[in-house]
């Protein structure tokens, strides 16, 4: 989530997972270290929205916003234009 710029900090991503606000393929995830695979669908309760993202690629480093957008496909209406 941090590499894809869904959250601003790694600690924020870990807190979301640990507090039960993240689902991987429909199953609630509690471990921040859980391995994600290509094609996995993440459901993230973030602030007052729910984002549903399909993992399309991975990146070794956190890049800028435009390079982060190719890492996932937005399946929810929360961020669509």
N, C-alpha and C positions, 0 to 999 in steps of 0.2 A: 504494500500500500504506500509505503514511503517512496520507493523508487518510482512509482507511477504518479506521485504527487497527489494522492488522494488525501493524505494528511501531511502536516508540516514537519513532524518529527517522528523518529522511530519509536520514542517512548509513547507518543500518542497512539500509534498503531498498536503497540503491545497492550496498552490500556484498553483500547476498544475490544481487542480479542479477549483479554482476560475478563472483562466485564460482560461478555456474552453478546456483544453487538455485531459480531461477524459470523456469517454462515458460509460454509464452503459446500457447494452442491446441495444446499438445503439443510445441511447438518450444522448445528451450532458448534463453533470451534472455541476451545478454551486455551489452547497452547499457541503462544506467539511464534514458536519455532516450527509449526506445522508446514510441511512441504506442499507447495502449490504446483500444479501441473498445467501445461498448455490445455486450454479448453475448459478448465475449471470455472465455475460461476461463483463469484463472491457477492454476497448480499451484505451491505454495510449500512447500519443505522448510524447516521452521522448528523449531529445537531437535530434538526427537525425534518430531515429528509431521509429517504432510503435510496441508496444507489445499488444498482445491480450491474455488475461488471463481468464480462467474459474475458479471461486471460488469453491474449493473442500472442504475446512475446515476452521475453525477459531482457533485462539489461544489467550489466555488471556494475554500472555506476548510476547514480542519480543524475539525470540530465535536465535540460530545460523543459519547459512545459510542452513545447511542440514535439520533442522526442518522447516524452512521457505518454502522449495521447495515442501513440501507435502500440503501446503495450497492452491495451485493453479495448474492448468494444462496450460502449454504454448501452445496456439493455433496458434501463429504466428511463422514465421521462424526466427525472429530476434535473438533469444537466443538458438535455437535448435542446438544440436551437431550431 
